[in-house]
Amino acid sequence: MNGSAKQDLTQVWAGKLTTAPLQFDMSADLGAPPETVFDVIADFENMPDWMPVMNRVEVDNTNAEKPGQVGSVRVIYAPLAPKPTLEPVKAFERPNVLSYGATDESLMGMYTDHTGILTCVDNGQGGTTFRWATYARPGRNPIMRFFGRLMFKFMFSRSIRNLEKRFPVG
């Protein structure tokens, strides 16, 4: 893909999946091809290996087109959460696009109408440009909005840092 295609992939999918505003947009260059990076981010049960603050992840494939793909639900157990976070898979196109939502109840008032879009694009140098954009509407409670912003920023930046360590460039 050329440079403009790299930039537009997330926006194209956002236009298909959500009307919520962009809240977070982080990216990194990783030293592995898109197929390798995608296989790691799409291995839901092993998400705690690269994403912080998770005890374990289970996958409910009851309504899935294929196991782990559209219709699957990531069930995330975190140490401080009273209930698991439920994240339905909205798009799955290996090796470039993985999108998920999070139920409003799971986000406990921090955000509503949440859609995360993760893209893996060949950077032309044998690696991947990884991008994670999150679209959502801030919750009504100002304390939960504040906490949500801090928590999401921490989760995304730490997750990307862990992927950079796992797939160093050079």
Buried (B, 14 or more C-beta within 10 A) or exposed (E): BEEEEBBEBBEEBBEEBBEBEBBBEBBBBBBBBBEBBBBBBBBBEEBBEBBEBBEEBEBEBEEBEEEBBBBBBBBBBBEEBEEBBBBBBBBBBEBBBBBBBBBBEBBBBBBBBBBBBBBBBBBEEEBBBBBBBBBBBBBEEEEBBEBBBEBBEEBBBBBBEBBBEBBEBE
